[in-house]
Amino acid sequence: MQEHTINAQNRSLGRVASEAAKILMGKHEPSFERHEIAQVTVRIQNAAKADISSKKMDEKVYMSYSGYPGGRTDRTRRKVIEQKGYGDVFRRAVYGMLPANKLRKQIMKNLVIEE
């Protein structure tokens, strides 16, 4: 199993997340096939030192729904970072960039985020 390391220091969240998603899918290999999980582990280092603008910290809203009436909760990126850390923000960004199929949850297990 290969291991790729991405340094997020002074890089934008989206650029790091798209690079990680591309590697996790296996698109960097000539033997890429959509129906197979790449034998790759992606490690994102220095997540807390990533370049996230203050405007996005307050305007980007993450929504979750419990399934019950009135069960929708909205949290800004700043609150998510306070409660769960930078790792959760990176995890959500990479998760959104992966294809929405049966392999997505299995592919996400190969992502390691270090703050």
C-alpha positions as CSV (number, residue, x, y, z in Angstrom):
1,M,0.0,0.0,0.0
2,Q,1.4,3.4,-1.1
3,E,1.4,6.4,1.2
4,H,1.1,10.0,0.0
5,T,1.7,12.9,2.2
6,I,0.2,16.4,1.5
7,N,1.4,19.4,3.4
8,A,-1.5,21.8,3.9
9,Q,0.5,24.6,5.3
10,N,-0.2,27.9,3.6
11,R,-2.4,26.2,1.0
12,S,-6.1,26.6,0.5
13,L,-8.6,24.0,1.8
14,G,-10.1,23.3,-1.6
15,R,-6.7,22.7,-3.4
16,V,-5.6,20.3,-0.7
17,A,-8.9,18.5,-0.7
18,S,-9.1,18.1,-4.5
19,E,-5.5,16.7,-4.6
20,A,-6.3,14.3,-1.8
21,A,-9.5,13.1,-3.6
22,K,-7.7,12.6,-6.8
23,I,-5.1,10.4,-5.2
24,L,-7.7,8.5,-3.1
25,M,-9.6,7.6,-6.2
26,G,-6.4,6.4,-7.9
27,K,-6.5,8.8,-10.8
28,H,-2.8,9.4,-10.5
29,E,-2.0,5.8,-11.5
30,P,-2.1,4.5,-15.1
31,S,-4.0,1.4,-13.9
32,F,-7.0,3.5,-12.7
33,E,-10.4,1.8,-12.8
34,R,-13.5,3.3,-11.4
35,H,-14.8,0.1,-9.7
36,E,-11.7,-0.6,-7.7
37,I,-10.4,1.1,-4.6
38,A,-6.8,2.3,-5.0
39,Q,-4.3,0.8,-2.5
40,V,-3.3,4.3,-1.3
41,T,-3.2,6.1,2.0
42,V,-3.3,9.9,2.0
43,R,-1.9,11.7,5.0
44,I,-2.7,15.5,5.3
45,Q,-0.3,17.2,7.6
46,N,-0.5,20.7,9.2
47,A,-4.3,21.0,8.6
48,A,-4.5,23.7,11.3
49,K,-2.0,25.8,9.3
50,A,-4.1,25.8,6.1
51,D,-5.0,29.1,4.5
52,I,-8.7,29.6,5.2
53,S,-10.0,33.2,4.8
54,S,-11.8,34.8,7.6
55,K,-14.8,35.5,5.3
56,K,-15.2,31.8,4.6
57,M,-14.9,31.0,8.3
58,D,-18.1,33.0,9.0
59,E,-20.1,32.6,5.7
60,K,-19.6,28.9,4.9
61,V,-22.4,26.9,6.6
62,Y,-22.5,23.2,7.2
63,M,-26.0,21.7,7.6
64,S,-27.0,18.4,9.1
65,Y,-30.5,16.9,9.5
66,S,-31.5,14.4,12.1
67,G,-34.6,13.2,10.3
68,Y,-37.0,14.7,12.8
69,P,-39.2,17.8,12.3
70,G,-37.2,20.8,13.2
71,G,-34.0,18.7,13.4
72,R,-31.9,20.7,11.0
73,T,-28.8,22.3,12.5
74,D,-26.7,24.9,10.8
75,R,-23.1,25.6,11.9
76,T,-20.5,28.0,10.5
77,R,-17.1,26.7,9.6
78,R,-15.7,28.6,12.6
79,K,-18.0,26.7,15.0
80,V,-17.2,23.3,13.4
81,I,-13.5,24.0,13.9
82,E,-14.1,24.9,17.5
83,Q,-16.2,21.8,18.2
84,K,-14.6,19.1,16.1
85,G,-11.3,20.6,14.8
86,Y,-9.8,21.2,11.3
87,G,-9.8,17.5,10.5
88,D,-13.6,17.4,10.2
89,V,-13.6,20.4,7.8
90,F,-11.0,18.6,5.6
91,R,-12.9,15.3,5.8
92,R,-16.1,17.0,4.7
93,A,-14.4,18.7,1.8
94,V,-12.7,15.5,0.5
95,Y,-16.0,13.5,1.0
96,G,-17.8,16.0,-1.2
97,M,-15.2,15.6,-4.0
98,L,-15.4,11.8,-4.1
99,P,-18.0,10.1,-6.4
100,A,-21.3,9.4,-4.7
101,N,-21.3,5.6,-5.0
102,K,-20.9,2.5,-2.8
103,L,-17.1,2.9,-2.6
104,R,-17.0,6.4,-1.1
105,K,-17.1,5.3,2.6
106,Q,-14.5,2.7,2.0
107,I,-12.2,5.2,0.2
108,M,-12.6,7.7,3.1
109,K,-11.0,5.1,5.4
110,N,-7.7,5.6,3.6
111,L,-7.6,9.3,4.6
112,V,-5.6,10.4,7.6
113,I,-5.6,14.0,8.8
114,E,-3.1,15.4,11.3
115,E,-3.6,18.8,12.8
